[in-house]
Amino acid sequence: MLDGFLTTEDLKALYRYERAGDIERCLRKQGIHYFDGKDGPWTTRELVNAAGGIKAAANDEGYGGSIL
């Protein structure tokens, strides 16, 4: 996993599926938004958490425009 991204290989290990189509079907069934990559589907931890109803902490708003 790279900075919150879940690659196709990460998803294969997590779901124990070998084929990209099986992973896509599983993600769709669970309501997890994903993107089509060259090697198969990929997503982010944030999208997985959102599908599970988990929201970011209130103080986790990022930097915003105040640092410019």
C-alpha positions as CSV (number, residue, x, y, z in Angstrom):
1,M,0.0,0.0,0.0
2,L,1.4,3.4,-1.0
3,D,0.1,6.4,1.0
4,G,-3.4,5.3,1.3
5,F,-3.8,3.7,-2.1
6,L,-4.8,0.1,-2.5
7,T,-3.3,-1.4,-5.6
8,T,-4.6,-4.4,-7.5
9,E,-1.9,-6.5,-5.8
10,D,-3.0,-5.2,-2.3
11,L,-6.7,-6.0,-3.1
12,K,-5.7,-9.5,-4.4
13,A,-4.0,-10.2,-1.0
14,L,-6.8,-8.7,1.0
15,Y,-9.7,-10.5,-0.8
16,R,-7.7,-13.6,-1.8
17,Y,-8.9,-13.4,-5.4
18,E,-6.6,-13.8,-8.4
19,R,-8.7,-12.3,-11.2
20,A,-9.3,-8.6,-11.5
21,G,-13.0,-9.3,-12.4
22,D,-13.5,-11.1,-9.1
23,I,-12.1,-8.2,-7.2
24,E,-14.2,-5.7,-9.1
25,R,-17.3,-7.7,-8.4
26,C,-16.5,-7.8,-4.7
27,L,-15.8,-4.1,-4.5
28,R,-19.0,-3.3,-6.3
29,K,-21.0,-5.6,-4.0
30,Q,-19.6,-3.8,-1.0
31,G,-20.2,-0.3,-2.4
32,I,-16.6,0.6,-2.6
33,H,-15.8,3.0,-5.4
34,Y,-12.8,2.0,-7.4
35,F,-10.8,3.0,-10.5
36,D,-9.7,0.9,-13.5
37,G,-6.0,0.7,-13.7
38,K,-3.7,-0.9,-16.2
39,D,-3.2,-3.9,-14.0
40,G,-6.8,-4.0,-12.6
41,P,-8.9,-2.1,-10.0
42,W,-7.4,0.2,-7.4
43,T,-9.0,2.3,-4.7
44,T,-8.0,4.2,-1.6
45,R,-8.4,3.6,2.1
46,E,-10.6,6.7,2.3
47,L,-13.1,5.2,-0.2
48,V,-13.1,1.8,1.7
49,N,-13.8,3.7,4.9
50,A,-16.5,5.8,3.3
51,A,-18.2,2.6,2.1
52,G,-18.1,1.3,5.7
53,G,-19.5,4.5,7.1
54,I,-16.3,5.6,8.7
55,K,-15.6,9.4,8.3
56,A,-12.3,11.2,8.7
57,A,-11.6,12.8,12.1
58,A,-12.9,16.3,12.4
59,N,-9.4,17.7,12.9
60,D,-8.2,15.9,9.8
61,E,-9.0,18.6,7.3
62,G,-5.7,18.8,5.6
63,Y,-3.8,22.0,5.1
64,G,-6.4,24.0,3.3
65,G,-5.5,27.3,1.7
66,S,-4.0,28.8,4.8
67,I,-0.5,27.6,4.0
68,L,-0.3,29.5,0.8
